[in-house]
Amino acid sequence: MSDLQERPLRWYAGITAYQWLVLAIASAGWVFDVYEGQIFNITRGQMLEEMLGASGDQRDVTKYGDMFLAIFLLGGTFGGLLFGSLADRYGRRPIMVITILMYSLFSGLTFFASSLWQVAALRFFVAMGVGGEWAVAAALVAEVFPTRARAHAAGIFHASSVLGTWMAALAGWAVGAQWRYAYLFGVLPALLILWVRASVKEPEQWQARKSEKGGKQLGSYTDLLLNSQWNRNALLGMALAAVGLGTFWAVTVAGQDLAQQMLVANGVDSATAASKAKLAYGLIQTAGGGIGLLSFGPLSAWLGRRRTFMMFHLLAFVIVPVTCFLPPNYTVLLALLPVFGFFTLAMHAGYAIYFPELFPTHLRATGTSFCFNGGRILAVPVLVFSGWLKSLPDMRFEYAVTGLGSLFLVGFALMFLLPETKGHDLPE
């Protein structure tokens, strides 16, 4: 046999036009998912200052901003758990349509919000759609692509989130103080519904499973959590996601604060320092994070899911103190921030690759959503502890971030308890 015959197929060889189309649709939905989440982080200062008026100060802006973040996490959890189960019961396509419509509609309605309670309610419903769409799209990509290409395709799907972050940054910059228009722009994903309805077919595995079970046990949390074959994966997967989500808000986003602190320490005025730090985080660090997300798929196809997760968690643990304490000046910090983003963010692509591989067809979206969105709930105490730790009078910010970075070791340890899925067909 010749060398050419022995050489394995490239992962994209033989991928059909329909499979590429599904990846494009899933990625587009995820891009706008991330936009809906990030646009609040970018515009919340102007929004809350307007809502609070003369009665509010910067502490109120911070308080309500954190409160709305918690509401968004809760909405994403509730929506993810609900729509993940419904996608296993009624199909991927109709639930994807509903979730996209949901986050688009309620984002657009934010344009008309005139009070804090209206913003809170709208953010909750936006988050429900965002949390649900990710789980459905991740399951759909896993089911449509063949085993040899699954990790690469799912990695590309999740890495598209970087485009959503950049889109939100550009929209926030474009609208300036006119924050309402950034939310009106969020209505555009509703056009995806036409594309989804016209193009997406239910995966053959799901159709066969529905016919076999007649609707029974499809999307059942009782089956997921009381069946010893699946509940271990569900609970450990949820803990794994909690590590990534908790460290994202407690550690990864701290790159912006590290940049701002160094600029101020070097004599840059606070307004300029804040502007430069946003660019350092939103563009430079996020670019490194995007490359990390894209790298997870090929590495997990080569090394296996467990080894790749372990490697990134361990290297993330190492890069945090290096980034906090090594840079002697802002130039060196800028050079390190993409590396910091690369290692601390890459494992998030692993969730889209790994979680759908842990569950059978009739529980795939349910289990995937339980892991990722259940992880949001477990991440809330991490955010609370992070805020408390960083606010201690005698606590240097760098030491707090480094201490929180030790959570990556928890993720490293969890992988000893979870199975390897590389090269395995999806469970039926």
Sine and cosine of phi, psi and omega as CSV:
sin_phi,cos_phi,sin_psi,cos_psi,sin_omega,cos_omega
0.00,0.00,0.72,-0.70,-0.05,-1.00
-0.96,0.28,0.28,-0.96,0.06,-1.00
-0.86,0.50,-0.58,0.81,-0.02,-1.00
-0.90,0.43,-0.63,0.78,0.00,-1.00
-0.95,0.33,-0.53,0.85,-0.03,-1.00
-0.98,0.19,-0.39,0.92,-0.07,-1.00
-0.92,0.40,0.78,-0.63,-0.02,-1.00
-0.92,0.39,0.44,-0.90,0.04,-1.00
-0.90,0.44,0.60,-0.80,0.17,-0.99
-0.91,0.41,0.48,-0.88,-0.15,-0.99
-0.86,0.51,-0.51,0.86,-0.07,-1.00
-1.00,-0.01,-0.04,1.00,0.00,-1.00
-0.92,0.39,0.77,-0.63,0.05,-1.00
0.99,0.15,0.02,1.00,0.04,-1.00
-0.93,0.36,0.76,-0.65,-0.09,-1.00
-0.99,0.15,0.28,-0.96,0.05,-1.00
-0.87,0.50,-0.59,0.81,0.00,-1.00
-0.92,0.39,-0.64,0.76,0.02,-1.00
-0.90,0.44,-0.66,0.75,0.09,-1.00
-0.89,0.46,-0.62,0.79,0.00,-1.00
-0.89,0.45,-0.69,0.72,0.03,-1.00
-0.88,0.48,-0.68,0.73,0.02,-1.00
-0.88,0.47,-0.66,0.75,0.01,-1.00
-0.90,0.43,-0.68,0.73,-0.01,-1.00
-0.92,0.40,-0.71,0.70,0.01,-1.00
-0.88,0.48,-0.68,0.73,0.00,-1.00
-0.91,0.41,-0.66,0.75,0.03,-1.00
-0.87,0.49,-0.67,0.74,0.04,-1.00
-0.89,0.46,-0.64,0.77,-0.01,-1.00
-0.94,0.33,-0.59,0.81,0.07,-1.00
-0.84,0.54,-0.73,0.68,0.00,-1.00
-0.96,0.28,-0.49,0.87,0.16,-0.99
-0.79,0.61,-0.80,0.60,-0.07,-1.00
-0.92,0.40,-0.62,0.78,0.06,-1.00
-0.83,0.56,-0.73,0.68,-0.05,-1.00
-0.88,0.47,-0.56,0.83,0.03,-1.00
-0.97,0.23,-0.68,0.73,-0.10,-0.99
-0.98,0.22,-0.44,0.90,-0.07,-1.00
-0.90,0.43,-0.51,0.86,0.06,-1.00
-0.93,0.38,-0.68,0.74,0.02,-1.00
-0.86,0.51,-0.56,0.83,-0.07,-1.00
-0.99,0.15,-0.55,0.83,-0.10,-0.99
-0.96,-0.28,-0.03,1.00,-0.15,-0.99
-0.90,0.43,-0.48,0.88,0.04,-1.00
-0.87,0.50,-0.80,0.60,0.00,-1.00
-0.91,0.42,-0.65,0.76,-0.01,-1.00
-0.87,0.49,-0.78,0.63,-0.10,-0.99
-0.95,0.30,-0.55,0.84,0.09,-1.00
-0.88,0.47,-0.64,0.77,0.04,-1.00
-0.93,0.37,-0.69,0.73,-0.04,-1.00
-0.91,0.40,-0.66,0.75,-0.06,-1.00
-0.98,0.21,-0.51,0.86,0.01,-1.00
0.90,0.43,-0.52,-0.85,-0.07,-1.00
-0.94,0.35,-0.31,0.95,-0.07,-1.00
-0.98,0.19,-0.22,0.98,-0.06,-1.00
-0.96,-0.27,0.36,-0.93,0.10,-0.99
-0.75,-0.66,-0.11,-0.99,-0.08,-1.00
-0.89,0.46,-0.55,0.84,0.03,-1.00
-0.91,0.41,-0.59,0.81,0.05,-1.00
-0.93,0.38,-0.64,0.77,0.04,-1.00
-0.87,0.50,-0.70,0.71,0.01,-1.00
-0.90,0.43,-0.69,0.72,-0.04,-1.00
-0.88,0.47,-0.77,0.64,-0.03,-1.00
-0.94,0.33,-0.52,0.85,0.06,-1.00
-0.88,0.47,-0.71,0.71,0.03,-1.00
-0.93,0.38,-0.58,0.81,0.02,-1.00
-0.90,0.44,-0.69,0.73,0.00,-1.00
-0.94,0.35,-0.49,0.87,0.10,-0.99
-0.90,0.44,-0.68,0.73,0.03,-1.00
-0.89,0.45,-0.66,0.76,0.04,-1.00
-0.88,0.47,-0.64,0.77,0.02,-1.00
-0.90,0.43,-0.66,0.75,0.03,-1.00
-0.89,0.45,-0.67,0.75,0.01,-1.00
-0.92,0.40,-0.69,0.73,0.03,-1.00
-0.88,0.47,-0.67,0.74,0.03,-1.00
-0.90,0.44,-0.63,0.78,0.03,-1.00
-0.91,0.42,-0.76,0.64,-0.03,-1.00
-0.88,0.47,-0.74,0.67,0.00,-1.00
-0.90,0.43,-0.66,0.75,0.00,-1.00
-0.89,0.46,-0.72,0.70,0.00,-1.00
-0.91,0.40,-0.64,0.77,0.00,-1.00
-0.92,0.38,-0.81,0.58,-0.11,-0.99
-0.96,0.27,-0.45,0.89,0.10,-1.00
-0.88,0.47,-0.70,0.71,0.04,-1.00
-0.91,0.42,-0.68,0.74,-0.01,-1.00
-0.91,0.42,-0.54,0.84,0.01,-1.00
-0.92,0.39,-0.57,0.82,0.08,-1.00
-0.95,0.30,-0.48,0.88,-0.06,-1.00
-1.00,0.09,-0.68,0.73,-0.14,-0.99
-0.92,-0.40,-0.11,0.99,0.05,-1.00
0.90,-0.43,0.41,-0.91,-0.06,-1.00
-0.95,0.32,-0.69,0.73,-0.13,-0.99
-0.90,0.44,-0.79,0.62,-0.05,-1.00
-0.90,0.44,-0.57,0.82,-0.03,-1.00
-0.97,0.26,-0.55,0.83,0.10,-1.00
-0.89,0.45,-0.65,0.76,0.04,-1.00
-0.86,0.51,-0.73,0.68,-0.04,-1.00
-0.90,0.44,-0.69,0.72,-0.06,-1.00
-0.93,0.37,-0.64,0.77,0.04,-1.00
-0.91,0.42,-0.69,0.72,0.04,-1.00
-0.88,0.48,-0.62,0.79,-0.06,-1.00
-0.91,0.42,-0.79,0.62,-0.05,-1.00
-0.95,0.31,-0.46,0.89,0.05,-1.00
-0.94,0.35,-0.75,0.66,-0.06,-1.00
-0.89,0.46,-0.75,0.66,-0.08,-1.00
-0.97,0.26,-0.42,0.91,0.15,-0.99
-0.92,0.40,-0.72,0.69,0.02,-1.00
-0.88,0.48,-0.61,0.79,0.00,-1.00
-0.92,0.40,-0.36,0.93,0.05,-1.00
-0.88,0.47,-0.42,0.91,0.07,-1.00
-0.81,0.58,-0.54,0.84,-0.09,-1.00
-0.99,-0.13,-0.01,1.00,-0.07,-1.00
-0.89,0.47,0.66,-0.75,-0.02,-1.00
-0.77,-0.63,0.04,1.00,0.00,-1.00
-0.55,-0.84,0.29,-0.96,-0.03,-1.00
-0.91,0.42,-0.63,0.78,-0.03,-1.00
-0.92,0.39,-0.54,0.84,0.05,-1.00
-0.92,0.40,-0.68,0.73,0.05,-1.00
-0.88,0.48,-0.70,0.72,-0.02,-1.00
-0.86,0.50,-0.72,0.70,-0.01,-1.00
-0.91,0.42,-0.68,0.73,-0.03,-1.00
-0.92,0.40,-0.63,0.77,0.02,-1.00
-0.91,0.43,-0.58,0.81,0.03,-1.00
-0.89,0.46,-0.72,0.69,-0.04,-1.00
-0.95,0.32,-0.58,0.81,0.11,-0.99
-0.86,0.51,-0.71,0.70,-0.03,-1.00
-0.90,0.44,-0.57,0.82,0.05,-1.00
-0.86,0.52,-0.71,0.70,0.02,-1.00
-0.91,0.41,-0.66,0.75,-0.01,-1.00
-0.89,0.46,-0.74,0.67,-0.03,-1.00
-0.90,0.44,-0.61,0.79,0.00,-1.00
-0.95,0.31,-0.65,0.76,-0.09,-1.00
-0.90,0.44,-0.64,0.77,-0.04,-1.00
-0.87,0.49,-0.73,0.69,-0.06,-1.00
-0.90,0.44,-0.67,0.75,-0.01,-1.00
-0.91,0.41,-0.71,0.70,-0.03,-1.00
-0.91,0.42,-0.65,0.76,0.01,-1.00
-0.89,0.46,-0.69,0.73,0.02,-1.00
-0.90,0.43,-0.66,0.75,-0.03,-1.00
-0.90,0.45,-0.71,0.70,0.01,-1.00
-0.88,0.48,-0.70,0.71,-0.01,-1.00
-0.88,0.48,-0.60,0.80,-0.07,-1.00
-0.98,0.18,-0.45,0.89,-0.08,-1.00
-1.00,0.09,-0.54,0.84,-0.07,-1.00
-1.00,0.00,0.55,-0.84,0.03,-1.00
-0.93,0.36,0.29,-0.96,-0.09,-1.00
-0.80,0.59,-0.70,0.71,-0.08,-1.00
-0.92,0.38,-0.38,0.93,-0.06,-1.00
-0.95,-0.31,-0.06,1.00,-0.15,-0.99
-0.89,0.46,-0.71,0.70,-0.05,-1.00
-0.90,0.43,-0.68,0.74,0.00,-1.00
-0.90,0.44,-0.72,0.69,-0.04,-1.00
-0.91,0.42,-0.71,0.71,-0.01,-1.00
-0.92,0.40,-0.57,0.82,0.06,-1.00
-0.90,0.43,-0.67,0.74,0.06,-1.00
-0.89,0.45,-0.69,0.73,0.03,-1.00
-0.81,0.59,-0.79,0.62,-0.07,-1.00
-0.96,0.30,-0.55,0.83,0.00,-1.00
-0.91,0.42,-0.36,0.93,0.03,-1.00
-0.89,0.46,-0.20,0.98,0.04,-1.00
-0.85,0.53,-0.50,0.87,0.00,-1.00
-0.86,0.51,-0.61,0.79,0.03,-1.00
-0.89,0.46,-0.58,0.81,0.05,-1.00
-0.91,0.41,-0.64,0.77,0.04,-1.00
-0.90,0.43,-0.72,0.70,0.02,-1.00
-0.90,0.43,-0.63,0.78,0.01,-1.00
-0.89,0.46,-0.67,0.75,0.02,-1.00
-0.91,0.41,-0.65,0.76,0.02,-1.00
-0.89,0.46,-0.68,0.73,0.01,-1.00
-0.93,0.37,-0.64,0.77,0.02,-1.00
-0.91,0.42,-0.68,0.73,0.03,-1.00
-0.88,0.47,-0.64,0.77,0.03,-1.00
-0.93,0.37,-0.64,0.77,-0.08,-1.00
-0.93,0.37,-0.65,0.76,-0.07,-1.00
-1.00,0.09,-0.30,0.95,0.02,-1.00
0.86,0.51,-0.79,-0.62,-0.02,-1.00
-0.97,0.25,-0.23,0.97,-0.01,-1.00
-1.00,0.09,0.91,0.41,-0.16,-0.99
-0.88,0.47,-0.45,0.89,-0.09,-1.00
-0.87,0.49,-0.56,0.83,-0.06,-1.00
-0.93,0.37,-0.44,0.90,0.04,-1.00
-0.91,0.41,-0.53,0.85,0.02,-1.00
-0.99,0.16,-0.54,0.84,0.06,-1.00
-0.89,0.45,-0.59,0.81,0.07,-1.00
-0.87,0.50,-0.46,0.89,-0.02,-1.00
-0.93,0.37,-0.10,0.99,0.07,-1.00
-0.96,0.27,-0.41,0.91,-0.10,-0.99
-0.81,0.59,-0.59,0.81,-0.01,-1.00
-0.87,0.50,-0.31,0.95,0.05,-1.00
-0.84,0.54,-0.44,0.90,0.05,-1.00
-0.91,0.41,-0.39,0.92,0.04,-1.00
-0.87,0.48,-0.45,0.89,-0.05,-1.00
-0.85,0.53,-0.65,0.76,0.02,-1.00
-0.88,0.48,-0.66,0.76,0.00,-1.00
-0.91,0.41,-0.70,0.72,-0.01,-1.00
-0.89,0.45,-0.75,0.66,-0.05,-1.00
-0.90,0.45,-0.57,0.82,-0.05,-1.00
-0.99,0.14,-0.41,0.91,-0.22,-0.97
-0.91,-0.42,-0.55,0.84,-0.17,-0.99
-1.00,0.05,0.73,-0.68,0.10,-1.00
-0.93,-0.37,0.47,-0.88,0.05,-1.00
-0.92,0.39,0.71,-0.70,0.01,-1.00
-0.85,0.52,0.57,-0.82,-0.03,-1.00
-0.86,0.50,-0.60,0.80,-0.01,-1.00
-0.87,0.49,-0.68,0.73,-0.04,-1.00
-0.93,0.37,-0.67,0.74,0.00,-1.00
-0.87,0.49,-0.68,0.73,0.01,-1.00
-0.91,0.42,-0.66,0.75,-0.01,-1.00
-0.92,0.40,-0.63,0.77,0.02,-1.00
-0.90,0.43,-0.66,0.75,0.02,-1.00
-0.91,0.42,-0.63,0.78,-0.04,-1.00
-0.93,0.38,-0.68,0.73,-0.09,-1.00
-1.00,-0.06,-0.24,0.97,0.00,-1.00
0.88,0.47,0.48,0.88,0.02,-1.00
1.00,-0.04,-0.24,0.97,-0.02,-1.00
-0.97,0.23,0.67,-0.74,0.04,-1.00
0.93,0.37,-0.01,1.00,0.06,-1.00
-0.94,0.35,0.84,-0.54,0.02,-1.00
0.92,0.39,0.48,0.88,-0.05,-1.00
-1.00,0.02,0.87,-0.50,0.07,-1.00
-0.95,0.32,-0.44,0.90,0.10,-1.00
-0.89,0.46,-0.72,0.69,0.03,-1.00
-0.91,0.43,-0.63,0.78,-0.02,-1.00
-0.92,0.40,-0.72,0.69,-0.18,-0.98
-1.00,-0.08,-0.34,0.94,0.01,-1.00
-0.97,-0.23,-0.16,0.99,0.04,-1.00
-1.00,0.01,0.90,-0.44,-0.08,-1.00
-0.89,0.45,-0.29,0.96,0.01,-1.00
-0.95,0.31,-0.43,0.90,-0.11,-0.99
-0.85,-0.53,-0.40,0.92,-0.14,-0.99
-0.93,0.37,-0.51,0.86,0.04,-1.00
-0.89,0.46,-0.73,0.69,0.03,-1.00
-0.88,0.48,-0.64,0.77,-0.03,-1.00
-0.90,0.43,-0.72,0.70,-0.07,-1.00
-0.95,0.30,-0.66,0.75,0.02,-1.00
-0.94,0.35,-0.61,0.80,0.06,-1.00
-0.90,0.44,-0.63,0.78,0.05,-1.00
-0.89,0.46,-0.67,0.74,0.03,-1.00
-0.90,0.43,-0.63,0.78,0.02,-1.00
-0.89,0.46,-0.70,0.71,0.02,-1.00
-0.90,0.43,-0.59,0.81,0.01,-1.00
-0.88,0.47,-0.60,0.80,0.06,-1.00
-0.88,0.47,-0.74,0.67,-0.03,-1.00
-0.92,0.40,-0.69,0.72,-0.03,-1.00
-0.95,0.32,-0.64,0.77,0.03,-1.00
-0.90,0.43,-0.70,0.71,-0.01,-1.00
-0.95,0.32,-0.44,0.90,0.04,-1.00
-0.88,0.48,-0.78,0.63,-0.05,-1.00
-0.97,0.23,-0.46,0.89,-0.05,-1.00
-1.00,-0.03,-0.48,0.88,-0.13,-0.99
-0.87,-0.50,-0.82,0.57,-0.13,-0.99
-0.87,0.49,-0.73,0.69,-0.03,-1.00
-0.94,0.34,-0.20,0.98,0.03,-1.00
-0.93,0.38,-0.21,0.98,0.07,-1.00
-0.84,0.54,-0.59,0.81,0.04,-1.00
-0.91,0.42,-0.67,0.74,0.00,-1.00
-0.93,0.37,-0.63,0.78,0.04,-1.00
-0.88,0.48,-0.68,0.74,0.02,-1.00
-0.90,0.43,-0.70,0.71,-0.03,-1.00
-0.90,0.43,-0.68,0.74,0.00,-1.00
-0.89,0.46,-0.66,0.75,-0.02,-1.00
-0.92,0.38,-0.63,0.78,0.02,-1.00
-0.90,0.44,-0.71,0.71,0.02,-1.00
-0.89,0.45,-0.66,0.75,0.02,-1.00
-0.89,0.46,-0.44,0.90,0.02,-1.00
-1.00,-0.01,0.18,0.98,0.12,-0.99
1.00,-0.08,0.10,0.99,0.03,-1.00
-0.98,0.22,0.68,-0.73,0.00,-1.00
-0.90,0.43,0.43,-0.90,-0.17,-0.99
-0.88,0.48,-0.63,0.78,-0.02,-1.00
-0.91,0.41,-0.70,0.71,0.02,-1.00
-0.92,0.40,-0.64,0.77,0.01,-1.00
-0.89,0.46,-0.66,0.75,0.01,-1.00
-0.90,0.44,-0.66,0.75,0.00,-1.00
-0.90,0.43,-0.73,0.69,0.00,-1.00
-0.91,0.41,-0.60,0.80,-0.02,-1.00
-0.92,0.40,-0.60,0.80,0.05,-1.00
-0.89,0.46,-0.65,0.76,0.04,-1.00
-0.93,0.36,-0.63,0.78,0.00,-1.00
-0.87,0.49,-0.66,0.75,0.01,-1.00
-0.98,0.19,-0.79,0.62,-0.15,-0.99
-0.93,0.37,-0.48,0.87,-0.03,-1.00
-0.94,-0.34,-0.82,0.58,-0.14,-0.99
-0.96,0.27,-0.81,0.59,0.00,-1.00
-0.91,0.42,-0.65,0.76,-0.01,-1.00
-0.90,0.43,-0.54,0.84,0.07,-1.00
-0.88,0.47,-0.70,0.72,0.07,-1.00
-0.89,0.45,-0.63,0.77,0.05,-1.00
-0.89,0.45,-0.63,0.78,0.02,-1.00
-0.89,0.45,-0.65,0.76,0.05,-1.00
-0.91,0.42,-0.62,0.78,0.06,-1.00
-0.88,0.48,-0.70,0.72,0.03,-1.00
-0.87,0.49,-0.69,0.73,0.01,-1.00
-0.92,0.40,-0.49,0.87,-0.06,-1.00
-0.98,0.21,-0.38,0.92,-0.12,-0.99
-0.90,0.44,-0.65,0.76,-0.02,-1.00
-0.87,0.50,-0.84,0.55,0.01,-1.00
-0.86,0.50,-0.62,0.78,0.00,-1.00
-0.92,0.39,-0.63,0.78,-0.01,-1.00
-0.95,0.30,-0.46,0.89,0.09,-1.00
-0.95,0.33,-0.48,0.88,-0.01,-1.00
-1.00,0.04,-0.79,0.61,-0.11,-0.99
-1.00,-0.02,-0.34,0.94,-0.15,-0.99
0.98,-0.21,0.40,-0.92,-0.06,-1.00
-0.91,0.41,-0.73,0.69,-0.09,-1.00
-0.89,0.46,-0.75,0.66,-0.03,-1.00
-0.89,0.45,-0.60,0.80,-0.02,-1.00
-0.93,0.36,-0.69,0.72,0.09,-1.00
-0.85,0.52,-0.72,0.69,-0.02,-1.00
-0.87,0.49,-0.72,0.70,-0.03,-1.00
-0.87,0.50,-0.74,0.67,-0.05,-1.00
-0.93,0.36,-0.60,0.80,0.04,-1.00
-0.91,0.42,-0.65,0.76,-0.01,-1.00
-0.93,0.38,-0.69,0.72,0.00,-1.00
-0.94,0.34,-0.52,0.86,0.09,-1.00
-0.90,0.43,-0.67,0.74,0.04,-1.00
-0.86,0.51,-0.60,0.80,-0.02,-1.00
-0.97,0.25,-0.66,0.75,-0.12,-0.99
-0.94,0.33,-0.40,0.92,-0.05,-1.00
-0.89,0.45,-0.83,0.56,0.03,-1.00
-0.91,0.42,-0.51,0.86,0.05,-1.00
-0.87,0.49,-0.71,0.70,-0.02,-1.00
-0.94,0.33,-0.56,0.83,-0.03,-1.00
-0.96,0.30,-0.61,0.79,-0.20,-0.98
-0.89,-0.45,-0.36,0.93,-0.11,-0.99
-0.97,0.22,-0.67,0.75,-0.15,-0.99
-0.89,0.46,0.84,-0.54,0.05,-1.00
-0.99,0.12,-0.27,0.96,-0.02,-1.00
-0.46,-0.89,0.09,-1.00,-0.10,-1.00
-0.92,0.39,-0.55,0.84,-0.01,-1.00
-0.89,0.46,-0.69,0.72,0.02,-1.00
-0.92,0.39,-0.63,0.78,0.04,-1.00
-0.88,0.48,-0.68,0.73,0.03,-1.00
-0.87,0.49,-0.58,0.81,0.02,-1.00
-0.94,0.34,-0.51,0.86,-0.03,-1.00
-0.99,0.11,-0.47,0.88,-0.09,-1.00
-0.85,0.53,-0.65,0.76,0.07,-1.00
-0.89,0.45,-0.58,0.82,0.04,-1.00
-0.93,0.37,-0.67,0.74,0.07,-1.00
-0.85,0.53,-0.73,0.68,0.04,-1.00
-0.90,0.43,-0.65,0.76,-0.01,-1.00
-0.83,0.56,-0.77,0.63,-0.11,-0.99
-0.99,0.14,-0.52,0.86,-0.05,-1.00
-1.00,0.10,-0.29,0.96,-0.07,-1.00
-0.95,-0.30,-0.38,0.92,-0.17,-0.98
-0.84,0.55,-0.62,0.79,-0.09,-1.00
-0.91,0.42,-0.26,0.97,0.03,-1.00
-0.90,0.43,-0.55,0.84,0.08,-1.00
-0.91,0.42,-0.48,0.88,0.02,-1.00
-0.89,0.46,-0.47,0.88,0.00,-1.00
-0.91,0.41,-0.66,0.75,0.02,-1.00
-0.93,0.37,-0.49,0.87,0.02,-1.00
-0.98,0.18,-0.74,0.67,-0.25,-0.97
-1.00,0.08,-0.70,0.71,-0.12,-0.99
-0.87,0.49,-0.69,0.73,0.04,-1.00
-0.89,0.45,-0.36,0.93,-0.02,-1.00
-0.99,0.15,-0.14,0.99,-0.07,-1.00
-1.00,-0.02,-0.16,0.99,-0.17,-0.99
-0.73,-0.68,0.45,-0.89,0.02,-1.00
-0.96,0.27,0.19,-0.98,-0.10,-1.00
-0.83,0.56,-0.67,0.74,-0.08,-1.00
-0.96,0.26,-0.11,0.99,0.04,-1.00
-0.78,-0.63,0.19,0.98,-0.18,-0.98
-0.91,0.41,-0.79,0.61,0.02,-1.00
-0.93,0.38,-0.57,0.82,0.02,-1.00
-0.89,0.45,-0.78,0.63,-0.01,-1.00
-0.91,0.40,-0.67,0.74,0.03,-1.00
-0.87,0.49,-0.70,0.72,0.01,-1.00
-0.93,0.38,-0.64,0.77,0.02,-1.00
-0.87,0.50,-0.70,0.72,0.00,-1.00
-0.89,0.45,-0.81,0.59,-0.13,-0.99
-0.95,0.30,-0.74,0.67,-0.07,-1.00
-0.99,0.15,-0.50,0.87,0.16,-0.99
-0.90,0.43,-0.54,0.84,0.07,-1.00
-0.88,0.47,-0.48,0.88,0.06,-1.00
-0.87,0.49,-0.68,0.73,-0.01,-1.00
-0.90,0.43,-0.71,0.71,0.02,-1.00
-0.91,0.41,-0.40,0.92,0.01,-1.00
-0.98,0.22,-0.33,0.94,-0.04,-1.00
-0.86,0.51,-0.74,0.67,0.06,-1.00
-0.86,0.51,-0.53,0.85,0.05,-1.00
-0.89,0.45,-0.68,0.74,0.01,-1.00
-0.91,0.42,-0.66,0.75,0.02,-1.00
-0.89,0.45,-0.73,0.68,0.01,-1.00
-0.90,0.44,-0.64,0.77,0.02,-1.00
-0.86,0.50,-0.73,0.69,0.02,-1.00
-0.88,0.47,-0.65,0.76,0.02,-1.00
-0.91,0.41,-0.71,0.70,-0.05,-1.00
-0.89,0.45,-0.71,0.71,-0.05,-1.00
-0.94,0.34,-0.33,0.94,-0.03,-1.00
-1.00,-0.05,-0.08,1.00,0.01,-1.00
-0.87,0.49,0.69,-0.72,-0.10,-0.99
-0.84,0.54,-0.62,0.78,-0.09,-1.00
-0.99,-0.17,0.18,0.98,-0.06,-1.00
-0.99,-0.11,0.89,-0.46,0.12,-0.99
-0.94,0.33,0.65,-0.76,-0.06,-1.00
-0.84,0.54,-0.65,0.76,-0.04,-1.00
-0.89,0.46,-0.63,0.78,0.02,-1.00
-0.93,0.36,-0.61,0.79,0.01,-1.00
-0.89,0.45,-0.72,0.69,-0.01,-1.00
-0.90,0.43,-0.66,0.75,0.03,-1.00
-0.89,0.46,-0.68,0.73,0.04,-1.00
-0.88,0.48,-0.68,0.73,0.02,-1.00
-0.91,0.41,-0.48,0.88,0.03,-1.00
-0.91,0.42,-0.28,0.96,0.04,-1.00
-0.91,0.41,-0.26,0.97,0.08,-1.00
-0.88,0.48,-0.42,0.91,0.04,-1.00
-0.88,0.47,-0.46,0.89,0.04,-1.00
-0.93,0.36,-0.49,0.87,0.08,-1.00
-0.90,0.44,-0.70,0.71,0.05,-1.00
-0.87,0.49,-0.65,0.76,0.06,-1.00
-0.86,0.52,-0.72,0.70,-0.05,-1.00
-0.93,0.36,-0.59,0.81,-0.03,-1.00
-0.87,0.50,-0.51,0.86,-0.06,-1.00
-0.94,0.34,-0.27,0.96,0.11,-0.99
-0.94,0.33,-0.34,0.94,-0.09,-1.00
-0.99,-0.17,-0.19,0.98,-0.07,-1.00
-0.97,-0.23,0.42,-0.91,-0.08,-1.00
-0.99,0.14,0.36,-0.93,0.15,-0.99
-1.00,0.06,0.72,-0.69,-0.03,-1.00
-0.88,-0.48,0.02,1.00,-0.02,-1.00
-0.85,0.53,0.76,-0.65,0.07,-1.00
0.97,0.23,-0.01,1.00,-0.02,-1.00
-1.00,-0.03,0.59,-0.81,0.17,-0.99
-0.92,0.39,0.40,-0.92,0.06,-1.00
-0.89,0.46,0.65,-0.76,0.03,-1.00
-0.89,0.47,0.60,-0.80,0.02,-1.00
-0.96,-0.29,0.00,0.00,0.00,0.00
